Amino acid sequence: MQTEFTGIPGTPKAPDVAVVVDVMRAFTVAAWAFRRGAERIVFAGTQREALELKARHPGWLAFQDGEPVPGFDLANSPARLRSLDVRGRTVVQKTTAGTAGALAVADAGLLLCASFVVAGATAEVLRRARPETVTFVVTGDGGRAEEDLACAEYIADRVRSAGADPAPYLERARRSDAAERLADGVRRGWTGVHPEDVAMCLEADTFPFAMAATRVDGHLVLRPLDAGSPEPRPACRPGPAGPVG
């Protein structure tokens, strides 16, 4: 398997297989939402789109990055997610890096979204798919985010060797600028950051599912994908999905 590492492309050209990586914090939050029973995640390109989707669908939740914004239910914190009941719910997610990266390669033949907590399962999906080339989209800091690149390289290493050690990659992420910014946010009392966020983002192979995104009714929708299954299906709470729109 050949690997390519890139930032978010400005003029999207759909790769055959893309893995979009956002460790701190979009796709750690997404994975925890699924672990807590969320039905699916709909990616929005703007805050306005996210709030319009939520307004049209009573019962949906909306997550965004940065400081809390009126109308949104969560400021993209995996630790603060524990206070929300997301069982059976649809979540609309809008972030500057993770969801933007996924939308940029939305027409990939296989589109996976990843962070450390689902790295092993993501590698297993790639191992079963046996693609010739995988494009890893490093979403943070214009494609230079050390935590996202470390996670991408760990996933690639896990494809080659199921026994790959995550520790060196986690250490790189622990020393990253993103981890320091979140720690600084805690020190400054930023309301969108929780003291446990960094630690939760630095857990490797926590969940047995990957996360696959597909287009549904004009929207890019993320669902959990069992590592041993060829099709996306709910990993925590089965049930009908219904239309998106």
GIURVEN-V423296 format. One record per pair of residues at least 12 apart in sequence whose ideal C-beta (glycine too) atoms are under 8 Angstrom apart, sorted by the first residue. I is the first residue (numbers start at 1). J is the second residue. Records with the same first field share a line. If there is no record, write none. Layout:
I: J, J
//
This chain:
1: 126, 130, 131, 132, 133, 134, 156, 159, 160
2: 132, 133, 134
3: 133, 134, 136, 156
4: 133, 134, 135, 136
5: 136, 138, 143, 149, 152, 153
6: 135, 136, 137, 138, 143
7: 137, 138, 139, 142, 143, 144
8: 97, 100, 101, 104, 137, 139, 142, 143
9: 104, 105, 137
12: 104, 105, 106, 107
14: 105, 106, 107, 108, 109
15: 105, 108, 109, 133, 134, 135
16: 108, 109, 110, 131, 132, 133
17: 108, 109, 110, 112, 126, 129, 131, 133, 134, 135
18: 105, 108, 110, 111, 112, 134, 135, 136, 137
19: 112, 113, 114, 122, 126, 134, 135, 136, 137, 152, 155
20: 98, 101, 102, 105, 111, 112, 113, 114, 137, 139
21: 101, 113, 114, 115, 136, 137, 138, 139, 148, 149, 151, 152, 155
22: 95, 97, 98, 101, 113, 115, 139, 140, 148
23: 115, 116, 140, 145, 147, 148, 150, 151, 173, 178, 201
24: 140, 147, 173, 176, 178, 179, 182, 197, 198, 201
25: 65, 76, 77, 78, 182, 197, 201
26: 65, 76, 93, 95, 97, 98, 99, 115, 139
27: 98, 113, 114, 115, 118, 211
28: 78, 115, 116, 117, 200, 201
29: 63, 74, 76, 77, 78, 81, 93
30: 91, 93, 98, 113, 115, 211, 222
31: 115, 117, 118, 206, 207, 209, 211
32: 78, 81, 117, 200
33: 63, 81, 86, 91
34: 207, 209, 211, 223, 224, 234, 235, 236
35: 206, 207, 235, 236
36: 81, 82, 84, 86, 87, 236
37: 86, 87, 88, 89, 236, 237
38: 86, 87, 88, 89, 90, 91, 236
39: 88, 89, 90, 234, 237, 239, 241
40: 90, 91, 221, 222, 223, 241
41: 90, 91, 92, 93, 221, 222, 223
42: 60, 90, 91, 92, 93, 219, 220, 221, 222, 244
43: 92, 93, 94, 99, 102, 103, 213, 219, 220, 221, 222
44: 62, 92, 93, 94, 99
45: 94, 99, 100, 103
46: 94
47: 64, 69, 72, 94
49: 94
50: 62, 64, 72, 92, 93, 94
51: 71, 72
53: 92, 219
54: 71, 92
56: 245
57: 90
59: 89, 90
60: 89, 90, 91, 92
61: 73, 74, 84, 86, 89, 90, 91, 92
62: 74, 91, 92, 93, 94
63: 75, 76, 91, 92, 93, 94, 95
64: 76, 93, 94, 95
65: 94, 95, 96, 97, 192
66: 96, 192
67: 190, 191, 192
68: 191, 192
75: 191, 192, 193
76: 93, 95, 192
77: 192, 193, 194, 197
78: 194, 196, 197, 200, 201
79: 194, 195, 196, 197, 200
80: 194
87: 237
88: 237, 239
90: 244
93: 222
97: 139, 140, 145
98: 113, 139
100: 139
101: 137, 139
102: 137, 213, 220, 222
103: 220
104: 137
105: 135, 137
106: 213, 215, 220
107: 215
108: 135
110: 129, 131, 212
111: 212, 213, 214
112: 125, 126, 210, 211, 212, 213, 225
113: 211, 212, 213, 222
114: 151, 152, 155, 210, 211
115: 151, 201
116: 151, 154, 166, 169, 170, 173, 201, 202, 203, 204, 205, 206
117: 200, 201, 203, 204, 205, 206, 207
118: 205, 206, 207, 209, 210, 211
119: 151, 154, 155, 158, 166, 204, 205
120: 158, 204, 205, 227
121: 205, 207, 208, 209, 210, 225, 226, 227
122: 155, 210, 211, 227
123: 155, 156, 158, 159, 162
124: 158, 210, 227, 228
125: 210, 212, 225, 227
126: 155, 159
127: 159, 162
128: 227, 228, 230
134: 156, 159
136: 152, 155, 156
138: 152
140: 178
141: 177, 178
145: 176, 177, 178
146: 172, 173, 175, 176, 177, 178
147: 172, 173, 176, 178, 179, 201
149: 172
150: 169, 170, 172, 173, 176
151: 169, 173
153: 169
154: 166, 169, 204
157: 169
166: 204, 205
169: 204
170: 202, 204
173: 201, 202
174: 198, 202
179: 198, 201, 202
182: 197, 198
183: 198
207: 235
208: 226, 227, 235
209: 224, 225, 226, 227, 235
210: 224, 225, 226, 227
211: 223, 224, 225
212: 224, 225, 232
214: 232
216: 241, 243, 244
217: 243, 244, 245
218: 244, 245
219: 244, 245
221: 244
223: 241
224: 236
//
